Amino acid sequence: MGIVVVLIVLALIFGGLGLVMEGLKWLLIIALVLLVVGAVMGLKGGRRTV
């Protein structure tokens, strides 16, 4: 019975770490998209003012 509890706890820990890593991956993707959009808008805005 003790080994079952240990396996469940380990599964929860590794599952939680997997979710955190998946969330960080999506945050990185969203940040890169926003960076590209911001750079494009900044370049367009800079051209208009010149």
ModelCIF file with pLDDT and N, C-alpha, C, O atoms, coordinates in Angstrom:
data_MODEL
#
_entry.id   MODEL 
#
_entity.id                         1 
_entity.type                       polymer 
_entity.pdbx_number_of_molecules   1 
#
_entity_poly.entity_id                      1 
_entity_poly.type                           'polypeptide(L)' 
_entity_poly.nstd_linkage                   no 
_entity_poly.nstd_monomer                   no 
_entity_poly.pdbx_seq_one_letter_code       MGIVVVLIVLALIFGGLGLVMEGLKWLLIIALVLLVVGAVMGLKGGRRTV 
_entity_poly.pdbx_seq_one_letter_code_can   MGIVVVLIVLALIFGGLGLVMEGLKWLLIIALVLLVVGAVMGLKGGRRTV 
_entity_poly.pdbx_strand_id                 A 
#
loop_
_entity_poly_seq.entity_id 
_entity_poly_seq.num 
_entity_poly_seq.mon_id 
_entity_poly_seq.hetero 
1 1  MET n 
1 2  GLY n 
1 3  ILE n 
1 4  VAL n 
1 5  VAL n 
1 6  VAL n 
1 7  LEU n 
1 8  ILE n 
1 9  VAL n 
1 10 LEU n 
1 11 ALA n 
1 12 LEU n 
1 13 ILE n 
1 14 PHE n 
1 15 GLY n 
1 16 GLY n 
1 17 LEU n 
1 18 GLY n 
1 19 LEU n 
1 20 VAL n 
1 21 MET n 
1 22 GLU n 
1 23 GLY n 
1 24 LEU n 
1 25 LYS n 
1 26 TRP n 
1 27 LEU n 
1 28 LEU n 
1 29 ILE n 
1 30 ILE n 
1 31 ALA n 
1 32 LEU n 
1 33 VAL n 
1 34 LEU n 
1 35 LEU n 
1 36 VAL n 
1 37 VAL n 
1 38 GLY n 
1 39 ALA n 
1 40 VAL n 
1 41 MET n 
1 42 GLY n 
1 43 LEU n 
1 44 LYS n 
1 45 GLY n 
1 46 GLY n 
1 47 ARG n 
1 48 ARG n 
1 49 THR n 
1 50 VAL n 
#
_struct_asym.id          A 
_struct_asym.entity_id   1 
#
loop_
_ma_qa_metric.id 
_ma_qa_metric.mode 
_ma_qa_metric.name 
_ma_qa_metric.software_group_id 
_ma_qa_metric.type 
1 global pLDDT . pLDDT 
2 local  pLDDT . pLDDT 
#
_ma_qa_metric_global.metric_id      1 
_ma_qa_metric_global.metric_value   88.74 
_ma_qa_metric_global.model_id       1 
_ma_qa_metric_global.ordinal_id     1 
#
loop_
_ma_qa_metric_local.label_asym_id 
_ma_qa_metric_local.label_comp_id 
_ma_qa_metric_local.label_seq_id 
_ma_qa_metric_local.metric_id 
_ma_qa_metric_local.metric_value 
_ma_qa_metric_local.model_id 
_ma_qa_metric_local.ordinal_id 
A MET 1  2 86.00 1 1  
A GLY 2  2 91.00 1 2  
A ILE 3  2 94.00 1 3  
A VAL 4  2 94.00 1 4  
A VAL 5  2 94.00 1 5  
A VAL 6  2 93.00 1 6  
A LEU 7  2 94.00 1 7  
A ILE 8  2 92.00 1 8  
A VAL 9  2 92.00 1 9  
A LEU 10 2 91.00 1 10 
A ALA 11 2 92.00 1 11 
A LEU 12 2 91.00 1 12 
A ILE 13 2 90.00 1 13 
A PHE 14 2 89.00 1 14 
A GLY 15 2 90.00 1 15 
A GLY 16 2 91.00 1 16 
A LEU 17 2 90.00 1 17 
A GLY 18 2 90.00 1 18 
A LEU 19 2 92.00 1 19 
A VAL 20 2 91.00 1 20 
A MET 21 2 92.00 1 21 
A GLU 22 2 94.00 1 22 
A GLY 23 2 93.00 1 23 
A LEU 24 2 94.00 1 24 
A LYS 25 2 96.00 1 25 
A TRP 26 2 96.00 1 26 
A LEU 27 2 96.00 1 27 
A LEU 28 2 96.00 1 28 
A ILE 29 2 96.00 1 29 
A ILE 30 2 96.00 1 30 
A ALA 31 2 96.00 1 31 
A LEU 32 2 96.00 1 32 
A VAL 33 2 96.00 1 33 
A LEU 34 2 96.00 1 34 
A LEU 35 2 95.00 1 35 
A VAL 36 2 95.00 1 36 
A VAL 37 2 94.00 1 37 
A GLY 38 2 92.00 1 38 
A ALA 39 2 91.00 1 39 
A VAL 40 2 90.00 1 40 
A MET 41 2 90.00 1 41 
A GLY 42 2 87.00 1 42 
A LEU 43 2 87.00 1 43 
A LYS 44 2 87.00 1 44 
A GLY 45 2 81.00 1 45 
A GLY 46 2 69.00 1 46 
A ARG 47 2 62.00 1 47 
A ARG 48 2 56.00 1 48 
A THR 49 2 52.00 1 49 
A VAL 50 2 49.00 1 50 
#
loop_
_atom_site.group_PDB 
_atom_site.id 
_atom_site.type_symbol 
_atom_site.label_atom_id 
_atom_site.label_alt_id 
_atom_site.label_comp_id 
_atom_site.label_asym_id 
_atom_site.label_entity_id 
_atom_site.label_seq_id 
_atom_site.pdbx_PDB_ins_code 
_atom_site.Cartn_x 
_atom_site.Cartn_y 
_atom_site.Cartn_z 
_atom_site.occupancy 
_atom_site.B_iso_or_equiv 
_atom_site.pdbx_formal_charge 
_atom_site.auth_seq_id 
_atom_site.auth_comp_id 
_atom_site.auth_asym_id 
_atom_site.auth_atom_id 
_atom_site.pdbx_PDB_model_num 
ATOM 1   N N  . MET A 1 1  ? 0.830  -1.209 0.000   1.00 86.00 ? 1  MET A N  1 
ATOM 2   C CA . MET A 1 1  ? 0.000  0.000  0.000   1.00 86.00 ? 1  MET A CA 1 
ATOM 3   C C  . MET A 1 1  ? 0.866  1.261  0.000   1.00 86.00 ? 1  MET A C  1 
ATOM 4   O O  . MET A 1 1  ? 0.522  2.268  -0.618  1.00 86.00 ? 1  MET A O  1 
ATOM 5   N N  . GLY A 1 2  ? 1.987  1.182  0.702   1.00 91.00 ? 2  GLY A N  1 
ATOM 6   C CA . GLY A 1 2  ? 2.877  2.334  0.783   1.00 91.00 ? 2  GLY A CA 1 
ATOM 7   C C  . GLY A 1 2  ? 3.478  2.680  -0.569  1.00 91.00 ? 2  GLY A C  1 
ATOM 8   O O  . GLY A 1 2  ? 3.633  3.853  -0.910  1.00 91.00 ? 2  GLY A O  1 
ATOM 9   N N  . ILE A 1 3  ? 3.818  1.635  -1.346  1.00 94.00 ? 3  ILE A N  1 
ATOM 10  C CA . ILE A 1 3  ? 4.419  1.903  -2.662  1.00 94.00 ? 3  ILE A CA 1 
ATOM 11  C C  . ILE A 1 3  ? 3.409  2.535  -3.613  1.00 94.00 ? 3  ILE A C  1 
ATOM 12  O O  . ILE A 1 3  ? 3.784  3.321  -4.484  1.00 94.00 ? 3  ILE A O  1 
ATOM 13  N N  . VAL A 1 4  ? 2.138  2.199  -3.451  1.00 94.00 ? 4  VAL A N  1 
ATOM 14  C CA . VAL A 1 4  ? 1.093  2.807  -4.284  1.00 94.00 ? 4  VAL A CA 1 
ATOM 15  C C  . VAL A 1 4  ? 0.999  4.298  -3.986  1.00 94.00 ? 4  VAL A C  1 
ATOM 16  O O  . VAL A 1 4  ? 0.878  5.110  -4.903  1.00 94.00 ? 4  VAL A O  1 
ATOM 17  N N  . VAL A 1 5  ? 1.055  4.657  -2.718  1.00 94.00 ? 5  VAL A N  1 
ATOM 18  C CA . VAL A 1 5  ? 1.002  6.074  -2.334  1.00 94.00 ? 5  VAL A CA 1 
ATOM 19  C C  . VAL A 1 5  ? 2.210  6.810  -2.889  1.00 94.00 ? 5  VAL A C  1 
ATOM 20  O O  . VAL A 1 5  ? 2.079  7.928  -3.389  1.00 94.00 ? 5  VAL A O  1 
ATOM 21  N N  . VAL A 1 6  ? 3.390  6.192  -2.807  1.00 93.00 ? 6  VAL A N  1 
ATOM 22  C CA . VAL A 1 6  ? 4.607  6.821  -3.324  1.00 93.00 ? 6  VAL A CA 1 
ATOM 23  C C  . VAL A 1 6  ? 4.493  7.019  -4.833  1.00 93.00 ? 6  VAL A C  1 
ATOM 24  O O  . VAL A 1 6  ? 4.855  8.077  -5.348  1.00 93.00 ? 6  VAL A O  1 
ATOM 25  N N  . LEU A 1 7  ? 3.992  6.009  -5.542  1.00 94.00 ? 7  LEU A N  1 
ATOM 26  C CA . LEU A 1 7  ? 3.843  6.130  -6.996  1.00 94.00 ? 7  LEU A CA 1 
ATOM 27  C C  . LEU A 1 7  ? 2.833  7.219  -7.361  1.00 94.00 ? 7  LEU A C  1 
ATOM 28  O O  . LEU A 1 7  ? 3.049  7.964  -8.317  1.00 94.00 ? 7  LEU A O  1 
ATOM 29  N N  . ILE A 1 8  ? 1.750  7.318  -6.623  1.00 92.00 ? 8  ILE A N  1 
ATOM 30  C CA . ILE A 1 8  ? 0.755  8.365  -6.890  1.00 92.00 ? 8  ILE A CA 1 
ATOM 31  C C  . ILE A 1 8  ? 1.354  9.741  -6.648  1.00 92.00 ? 8  ILE A C  1 
ATOM 32  O O  . ILE A 1 8  ? 1.147  10.657 -7.444  1.00 92.00 ? 8  ILE A O  1 
ATOM 33  N N  . VAL A 1 9  ? 2.094  9.894  -5.558  1.00 92.00 ? 9  VAL A N  1 
ATOM 34  C CA . VAL A 1 9  ? 2.726  11.191 -5.260  1.00 92.00 ? 9  VAL A CA 1 
ATOM 35  C C  . VAL A 1 9  ? 3.739  11.549 -6.347  1.00 92.00 ? 9  VAL A C  1 
ATOM 36  O O  . VAL A 1 9  ? 3.791  12.696 -6.790  1.00 92.00 ? 9  VAL A O  1 
ATOM 37  N N  . LEU A 1 10 ? 4.541  10.581 -6.779  1.00 91.00 ? 10 LEU A N  1 
ATOM 38  C CA . LEU A 1 10 ? 5.518  10.845 -7.843  1.00 91.00 ? 10 LEU A CA 1 
ATOM 39  C C  . LEU A 1 10 ? 4.811  11.212 -9.150  1.00 91.00 ? 10 LEU A C  1 
ATOM 40  O O  . LEU A 1 10 ? 5.261  12.105 -9.867  1.00 91.00 ? 10 LEU A O  1 
ATOM 41  N N  . ALA A 1 11 ? 3.716  10.532 -9.460  1.00 92.00 ? 11 ALA A N  1 
ATOM 42  C CA . ALA A 1 11 ? 2.969  10.849 -10.680 1.00 92.00 ? 11 ALA A CA 1 
ATOM 43  C C  . ALA A 1 11 ? 2.416  12.271 -10.608 1.00 92.00 ? 11 ALA A C  1 
ATOM 44  O O  . ALA A 1 11 ? 2.452  13.002 -11.598 1.00 92.00 ? 11 ALA A O  1 
ATOM 45  N N  . LEU A 1 12 ? 1.908  12.664 -9.446  1.00 91.00 ? 12 LEU A N  1 
ATOM 46  C CA . LEU A 1 12 ? 1.392  14.027 -9.289  1.00 91.00 ? 12 LEU A CA 1 
ATOM 47  C C  . LEU A 1 12 ? 2.501  15.063 -9.434  1.00 91.00 ? 12 LEU A C  1 
ATOM 48  O O  . LEU A 1 12 ? 2.307  16.104 -10.062 1.00 91.00 ? 12 LEU A O  1 
ATOM 49  N N  . ILE A 1 13 ? 3.656  14.780 -8.856  1.00 90.00 ? 13 ILE A N  1 
ATOM 50  C CA . ILE A 1 13 ? 4.781  15.722 -8.926  1.00 90.00 ? 13 ILE A CA 1 
ATOM 51  C C  . ILE A 1 13 ? 5.242  15.875 -10.372 1.00 90.00 ? 13 ILE A C  1 
ATOM 52  O O  . ILE A 1 13 ? 5.393  16.993 -10.865 1.00 90.00 ? 13 ILE A O  1 
ATOM 53  N N  . PHE A 1 14 ? 5.466  14.739 -11.058 1.00 89.00 ? 14 PHE A N  1 
ATOM 54  C CA . PHE A 1 14 ? 5.957  14.825 -12.436 1.00 89.00 ? 14 PHE A CA 1 
ATOM 55  C C  . PHE A 1 14 ? 4.883  15.369 -13.370 1.00 89.00 ? 14 PHE A C  1 
ATOM 56  O O  . PHE A 1 14 ? 5.206  16.071 -14.328 1.00 89.00 ? 14 PHE A O  1 
ATOM 57  N N  . GLY A 1 15 ? 3.632  15.066 -13.116 1.00 90.00 ? 15 GLY A N  1 
ATOM 58  C CA . GLY A 1 15 ? 2.543  15.639 -13.908 1.00 90.00 ? 15 GLY A CA 1 
ATOM 59  C C  . GLY A 1 15 ? 2.467  17.143 -13.727 1.00 90.00 ? 15 GLY A C  1 
ATOM 60  O O  . GLY A 1 15 ? 2.259  17.878 -14.693 1.00 90.00 ? 15 GLY A O  1 
ATOM 61  N N  . GLY A 1 16 ? 2.635  17.607 -12.498 1.00 91.00 ? 16 GLY A N  1 
ATOM 62  C CA . GLY A 1 16 ? 2.629  19.045 -12.232 1.00 91.00 ? 16 GLY A CA 1 
ATOM 63  C C  . GLY A 1 16 ? 3.790  19.741 -12.909 1.00 91.00 ? 16 GLY A C  1 
ATOM 64  O O  . GLY A 1 16 ? 3.632  20.834 -13.452 1.00 91.00 ? 16 GLY A O  1 
ATOM 65  N N  . LEU A 1 17 ? 4.962  19.112 -12.880 1.00 90.00 ? 17 LEU A N  1 
ATOM 66  C CA . LEU A 1 17 ? 6.125  19.693 -13.559 1.00 90.00 ? 17 LEU A CA 1 
ATOM 67  C C  . LEU A 1 17 ? 5.897  19.749 -15.065 1.00 90.00 ? 17 LEU A C  1 
ATOM 68  O O  . LEU A 1 17 ? 6.298  20.707 -15.727 1.00 90.00 ? 17 LEU A O  1 
ATOM 69  N N  . GLY A 1 18 ? 5.253  18.722 -15.599 1.00 90.00 ? 18 GLY A N  1 
ATOM 70  C CA . GLY A 1 18 ? 4.956  18.719 -17.029 1.00 90.00 ? 18 GLY A CA 1 
ATOM 71  C C  . GLY A 1 18 ? 4.010  19.843 -17.402 1.00 90.00 ? 18 GLY A C  1 
ATOM 72  O O  . GLY A 1 18 ? 4.183  20.487 -18.436 1.00 90.00 ? 18 GLY A O  1 
ATOM 73  N N  . LEU A 1 19 ? 3.004  20.084 -16.560 1.00 92.00 ? 19 LEU A N  1 
ATOM 74  C CA . LEU A 1 19 ? 2.069  21.176 -16.818 1.00 92.00 ? 19 LEU A CA 1 
ATOM 75  C C  . LEU A 1 19 ? 2.766  22.529 -16.741 1.00 92.00 ? 19 LEU A C  1 
ATOM 76  O O  . LEU A 1 19 ? 2.491  23.419 -17.545 1.00 92.00 ? 19 LEU A O  1 
ATOM 77  N N  . VAL A 1 20 ? 3.660  22.682 -15.783 1.00 91.00 ? 20 VAL A N  1 
ATOM 78  C CA . VAL A 1 20 ? 4.405  23.937 -15.652 1.00 91.00 ? 20 VAL A CA 1 
ATOM 79  C C  . VAL A 1 20 ? 5.261  24.171 -16.888 1.00 91.00 ? 20 VAL A C  1 
ATOM 80  O O  . VAL A 1 20 ? 5.301  25.282 -17.417 1.00 91.00 ? 20 VAL A O  1 
ATOM 81  N N  . MET A 1 21 ? 5.947  23.125 -17.349 1.00 92.00 ? 21 MET A N  1 
ATOM 82  C CA . MET A 1 21 ? 6.794  23.273 -18.530 1.00 92.00 ? 21 MET A CA 1 
ATOM 83  C C  . MET A 1 21 ? 5.958  23.593 -19.771 1.00 92.00 ? 21 MET A C  1 
ATOM 84  O O  . MET A 1 21 ? 6.363  24.400 -20.607 1.00 92.00 ? 21 MET A O  1 
ATOM 85  N N  . GLU A 1 22 ? 4.787  22.955 -19.886 1.00 94.00 ? 22 GLU A N  1 
ATOM 86  C CA . GLU A 1 22 ? 3.892  23.236 -21.018 1.00 94.00 ? 22 GLU A CA 1 
ATOM 87  C C  . GLU A 1 22 ? 3.421  24.688 -20.960 1.00 94.00 ? 22 GLU A C  1 
ATOM 88  O O  . GLU A 1 22 ? 3.362  25.362 -21.989 1.00 94.00 ? 22 GLU A O  1 
ATOM 89  N N  . GLY A 1 23 ? 3.090  25.168 -19.774 1.00 93.00 ? 23 GLY A N  1 
ATOM 90  C CA . GLY A 1 23 ? 2.669  26.557 -19.619 1.00 93.00 ? 23 GLY A CA 1 
ATOM 91  C C  . GLY A 1 23 ? 3.776  27.532 -19.972 1.00 93.00 ? 23 GLY A C  1 
ATOM 92  O O  . GLY A 1 23 ? 3.527  28.551 -20.616 1.00 93.00 ? 23 GLY A O  1 
ATOM 93  N N  . LEU A 1 24 ? 4.997  27.227 -19.555 1.00 94.00 ? 24 LEU A N  1 
ATOM 94  C CA . LEU A 1 24 ? 6.131  28.092 -19.881 1.00 94.00 ? 24 LEU A CA 1 
ATOM 95  C C  . LEU A 1 24 ? 6.389  28.117 -21.380 1.00 94.00 ? 24 LEU A C  1 
ATOM 96  O O  . LEU A 1 24 ? 6.741  29.157 -21.938 1.00 94.00 ? 24 LEU A O  1 
ATOM 97  N N  . LYS A 1 25 ? 6.212  26.961 -22.036 1.00 96.00 ? 25 LYS A N  1 
ATOM 98  C CA . LYS A 1 25 ? 6.402  26.910 -23.483 1.00 96.00 ? 25 LYS A CA 1 
ATOM 99  C C  . LYS A 1 25 ? 5.406  27.826 -24.179 1.00 96.00 ? 25 LYS A C  1 
ATOM 100 O O  . LYS A 1 25 ? 5.780  28.569 -25.087 1.00 96.00 ? 25 LYS A O  1 
ATOM 101 N N  . TRP A 1 26 ? 4.137  27.784 -23.764 1.00 96.00 ? 26 TRP A N  1 
ATOM 102 C CA . TRP A 1 26 ? 3.126  28.635 -24.380 1.00 96.00 ? 26 TRP A CA 1 
ATOM 103 C C  . TRP A 1 26 ? 3.371  30.103 -24.073 1.00 96.00 ? 26 TRP A C  1 
ATOM 104 O O  . TRP A 1 26 ? 3.137  30.960 -24.925 1.00 96.00 ? 26 TRP A O  1 
ATOM 105 N N  . LEU A 1 27 ? 3.843  30.406 -22.858 1.00 96.00 ? 27 LEU A N  1 
ATOM 106 C CA . LEU A 1 27 ? 4.186  31.791 -22.534 1.00 96.00 ? 27 LEU A CA 1 
ATOM 107 C C  . LEU A 1 27 ? 5.304  32.305 -23.431 1.00 96.00 ? 27 LEU A C  1 
ATOM 108 O O  . LEU A 1 27 ? 5.277  33.456 -23.867 1.00 96.00 ? 27 LEU A O  1 
ATOM 109 N N  . LEU A 1 28 ? 6.288  31.452 -23.708 1.00 96.00 ? 28 LEU A N  1 
ATOM 110 C CA . LEU A 1 28 ? 7.386  31.842 -24.582 1.00 96.00 ? 28 LEU A CA 1 
ATOM 111 C C  . LEU A 1 28 ? 6.889  32.088 -26.000 1.00 96.00 ? 28 LEU A C  1 
ATOM 112 O O  . LEU A 1 28 ? 7.304  33.050 -26.645 1.00 96.00 ? 28 LEU A O  1 
ATOM 113 N N  . ILE A 1 29 ? 6.005  31.228 -26.487 1.00 96.00 ? 29 ILE A N  1 
ATOM 114 C CA . ILE A 1 29 ? 5.459  31.398 -27.830 1.00 96.00 ? 29 ILE A CA 1 
ATOM 115 C C  . ILE A 1 29 ? 4.676  32.705 -27.922 1.00 96.00 ? 29 ILE A C  1 
ATOM 116 O O  . ILE A 1 29 ? 4.830  33.458 -28.884 1.00 96.00 ? 29 ILE A O  1 
ATOM 117 N N  . ILE A 1 30 ? 3.834  32.974 -26.920 1.00 96.00 ? 30 ILE A N  1 
ATOM 118 C CA . ILE A 1 30 ? 3.036  34.202 -26.923 1.00 96.00 ? 30 ILE A CA 1 
ATOM 119 C C  . ILE A 1 30 ? 3.939  35.427 -26.840 1.00 96.00 ? 30 ILE A C  1 
ATOM 120 O O  . ILE A 1 30 ? 3.691  36.428 -27.512 1.00 96.00 ? 30 ILE A O  1 
ATOM 121 N N  . ALA A 1 31 ? 4.981  35.355 -26.023 1.00 96.00 ? 31 ALA A N  1 
ATOM 122 C CA . ALA A 1 31 ? 5.905  36.489 -25.901 1.00 96.00 ? 31 ALA A CA 1 
ATOM 123 C C  . ALA A 1 31 ? 6.628  36.748 -27.218 1.00 96.00 ? 31 ALA A C  1 
ATOM 124 O O  . ALA A 1 31 ? 6.827  37.903 -27.595 1.00 96.00 ? 31 ALA A O  1 
ATOM 125 N N  . LEU A 1 32 ? 7.022  35.692 -27.922 1.00 96.00 ? 32 LEU A N  1 
ATOM 126 C CA . LEU A 1 32 ? 7.698  35.883 -29.209 1.00 96.00 ? 32 LEU A CA 1 
ATOM 127 C C  . LEU A 1 32 ? 6.756  36.492 -30.250 1.00 96.00 ? 32 LEU A C  1 
ATOM 128 O O  . LEU A 1 32 ? 7.160  37.355 -31.028 1.00 96.00 ? 32 LEU A O  1 
ATOM 129 N N  . VAL A 1 33 ? 5.503  36.041 -30.259 1.00 96.00 ? 33 VAL A N  1 
ATOM 130 C CA . VAL A 1 33 ? 4.533  36.609 -31.196 1.00 96.00 ? 33 VAL A CA 1 
ATOM 131 C C  . VAL A 1 33 ? 4.319  38.087 -30.896 1.00 96.00 ? 33 VAL A C  1 
ATOM 132 O O  . VAL A 1 33 ? 4.297  38.910 -31.811 1.00 96.00 ? 33 VAL A O  1 
ATOM 133 N N  . LEU A 1 34 ? 4.161  38.428 -29.619 1.00 96.00 ? 34 LEU A N  1 
ATOM 134 C CA . LEU A 1 34 ? 3.971  39.834 -29.258 1.00 96.00 ? 34 LEU A CA 1 
ATOM 135 C C  . LEU A 1 34 ? 5.200  40.671 -29.600 1.00 96.00 ? 34 LEU A C  1 
ATOM 136 O O  . LEU A 1 34 ? 5.072  41.828 -30.002 1.00 96.00 ? 34 LEU A O  1 
ATOM 137 N N  . LEU A 1 35 ? 6.384  40.094 -29.442 1.00 95.00 ? 35 LEU A N  1 
ATOM 138 C CA . LEU A 1 35 ? 7.613  40.810 -29.787 1.00 95.00 ? 35 LEU A CA 1 
ATOM 139 C C  . LEU A 1 35 ? 7.660  41.111 -31.276 1.00 95.00 ? 35 LEU A C  1 
ATOM 140 O O  . LEU A 1 35 ? 8.001  42.224 -31.677 1.00 95.00 ? 35 LEU A O  1 
ATOM 141 N N  . VAL A 1 36 ? 7.320  40.125 -32.094 1.00 95.00 ? 36 VAL A N  1 
ATOM 142 C CA . VAL A 1 36 ? 7.333  40.331 -33.545 1.00 95.00 ? 36 VAL A CA 1 
ATOM 143 C C  . VAL A 1 36 ? 6.287  41.367 -33.946 1.00 95.00 ? 36 VAL A C  1 
ATOM 144 O O  . VAL A 1 36 ? 6.571  42.259 -34.745 1.00 95.00 ? 36 VAL A O  1 
ATOM 145 N N  . VAL A 1 37 ? 5.082  41.253 -33.396 1.00 94.00 ? 37 VAL A N  1 
ATOM 146 C CA . VAL A 1 37 ? 4.026  42.215 -33.721 1.00 94.00 ? 37 VAL A CA 1 
ATOM 147 C C  . VAL A 1 37 ? 4.431  43.615 -33.279 1.00 94.00 ? 37 VAL A C  1 
ATOM 148 O O  . VAL A 1 37 ? 4.216  44.583 -34.008 1.00 94.00 ? 37 VAL A O  1 
ATOM 149 N N  . GLY A 1 38 ? 5.012  43.727 -32.099 1.00 92.00 ? 38 GLY A N  1 
ATOM 150 C CA . GLY A 1 38 ? 5.457  45.035 -31.619 1.00 92.00 ? 38 GLY A CA 1 
ATOM 151 C C  . GLY A 1 38 ? 6.554  45.626 -32.486 1.00 92.00 ? 38 GLY A C  1 
ATOM 152 O O  . GLY A 1 38 ? 6.561  46.828 -32.750 1.00 92.00 ? 38 GLY A O  1 
ATOM 153 N N  . ALA A 1 39 ? 7.486  44.783 -32.934 1.00 91.00 ? 39 ALA A N  1 
ATOM 154 C CA . ALA A 1 39 ? 8.568  45.272 -33.789 1.00 91.00 ? 39 ALA A CA 1 
ATOM 155 C C  . ALA A 1 39 ? 8.021  45.753 -35.132 1.00 91.00 ? 39 ALA A C  1 
ATOM 156 O O  . ALA A 1 39 ? 8.441  46.791 -35.644 1.00 91.00 ? 39 ALA A O  1 
ATOM 157 N N  . VAL A 1 40 ? 7.085  44.996 -35.696 1.00 90.00 ? 40 VAL A N  1 
ATOM 158 C CA . VAL A 1 40 ? 6.499  45.399 -36.979 1.00 90.00 ? 40 VAL A CA 1 
ATOM 159 C C  . VAL A 1 40 ? 5.725  46.697 -36.828 1.00 90.00 ? 40 VAL A C  1 
ATOM 160 O O  . VAL A 1 40 ? 5.849  47.594 -37.662 1.00 90.00 ? 40 VAL A O  1 
ATOM 161 N N  . MET A 1 41 ? 4.930  46.806 -35.776 1.00 90.00 ? 41 MET A N  1 
ATOM 162 C CA . MET A 1 41 ? 4.157  48.035 -35.565 1.00 90.00 ? 41 MET A CA 1 
ATOM 163 C C  . MET A 1 41 ? 5.096  49.215 -35.305 1.00 90.00 ? 41 MET A C  1 
ATOM 164 O O  . MET A 1 41 ? 4.834  50.329 -35.757 1.00 90.00 ? 41 MET A O  1 
ATOM 165 N N  . GLY A 1 42 ? 6.181  48.971 -34.583 1.00 87.00 ? 42 GLY A N  1 
ATOM 166 C CA . GLY A 1 42 ? 7.131  50.048 -34.305 1.00 87.00 ? 42 GLY A CA 1 
ATOM 167 C C  . GLY A 1 42 ? 7.811  50.526 -35.572 1.00 87.00 ? 42 GLY A C  1 
ATOM 168 O O  . GLY A 1 42 ? 8.014  51.726 -35.760 1.00 87.00 ? 42 GLY A O  1 
ATOM 169 N N  . LEU A 1 43 ? 8.161  49.593 -36.438 1.00 87.00 ? 43 LEU A N  1 
ATOM 170 C CA . LEU A 1 43 ? 8.800  49.987 -37.690 1.00 87.00 ? 43 LEU A CA 1 
ATOM 171 C C  . LEU A 1 43 ? 7.834  50.741 -38.591 1.00 87.00 ? 43 LEU A C  1 
ATOM 172 O O  . LEU A 1 43 ? 8.214  51.713 -39.243 1.00 87.00 ? 43 LEU A O  1 
ATOM 173 N N  . LYS A 1 44 ? 6.600  50.297 -38.626 1.00 87.00 ? 44 LYS A N  1 
ATOM 174 C CA . LYS A 1 44 ? 5.596  51.020 -39.433 1.00 87.00 ? 44 LYS A CA 1 
ATOM 175 C C  . LYS A 1 44 ? 5.352  52.412 -38.863 1.00 87.00 ? 44 LYS A C  1 
ATOM 176 O O  . LYS A 1 44 ? 5.238  53.383 -39.612 1.00 87.00 ? 44 LYS A O  1 
ATOM 177 N N  . GLY A 1 45 ? 5.274  52.508 -37.554 1.00 81.00 ? 45 GLY A N  1 
ATOM 178 C CA . GLY A 1 45 ? 5.049  53.798 -36.911 1.00 81.00 ? 45 GLY A CA 1 
ATOM 179 C C  . GLY A 1 45 ? 6.218  54.736 -37.132 1.00 81.00 ? 45 GLY A C  1 
ATOM 180 O O  . GLY A 1 45 ? 6.027  55.936 -37.329 1.00 81.00 ? 45 GLY A O  1 
ATOM 181 N N  . GLY A 1 46 ? 7.442  54.193 -37.100 1.00 69.00 ? 46 GLY A N  1 
ATOM 182 C CA . GLY A 1 46 ? 8.627  55.004 -37.315 1.00 69.00 ? 46 GLY A CA 1 
ATOM 183 C C  . GLY A 1 46 ? 8.696  55.544 -38.732 1.00 69.00 ? 46 GLY A C  1 
ATOM 184 O O  . GLY A 1 46 ? 9.151  56.667 -38.950 1.00 69.00 ? 46 GLY A O  1 
ATOM 185 N N  . ARG A 1 47 ? 8.259  54.770 -39.672 1.00 62.00 ? 47 ARG A N  1 
ATOM 186 C CA . ARG A 1 47 ? 8.263  55.227 -41.066 1.00 62.00 ? 47 ARG A CA 1 
ATOM 187 C C  . ARG A 1 47 ? 7.243  56.332 -41.307 1.00 62.00 ? 47 ARG A C  1 
ATOM 188 O O  . ARG A 1 47 ? 7.474  57.235 -42.112 1.00 62.00 ? 47 ARG A O  1 
ATOM 189 N N  . ARG A 1 48 ? 6.128  56.258 -40.614 1.00 56.00 ? 48 ARG A N  1 
ATOM 190 C CA . ARG A 1 48 ? 5.098  57.290 -40.802 1.00 56.00 ? 48 ARG A CA 1 
ATOM 191 C C  . ARG A 1 48 ? 5.561  58.646 -40.271 1.00 56.00 ? 48 ARG A C  1 
ATOM 192 O O  . ARG A 1 48 ? 5.240  59.680 -40.858 1.00 56.00 ? 48 ARG A O  1 
ATOM 193 N N  . THR A 1 49 ? 6.305  58.652 -39.178 1.00 52.00 ? 49 THR A N  1 
ATOM 194 C CA . THR A 1 49 ? 6.686  59.929 -38.565 1.00 52.00 ? 49 THR A CA 1 
ATOM 195 C C  . THR A 1 49 ? 7.835  60.572 -39.318 1.00 52.00 ? 49 THR A C  1 
ATOM 196 O O  . THR A 1 49 ? 8.030  61.781 -39.195 1.00 52.00 ? 49 THR A O  1 
ATOM 197 N N  . VAL A 1 50 ? 8.597  59.825 -40.087 1.00 49.00 ? 50 VAL A N  1 
ATOM 198 C CA . VAL A 1 50 ? 9.765  60.385 -40.776 1.00 49.00 ? 50 VAL A CA 1 
ATOM 199 C C  . VAL A 1 50 ? 9.363  61.130 -42.017 1.00 49.00 ? 50 VAL A C  1 
ATOM 200 O O  . VAL A 1 50 ? 10.220 61.666 -42.720 1.00 49.00 ? 50 VAL A O  1 
#
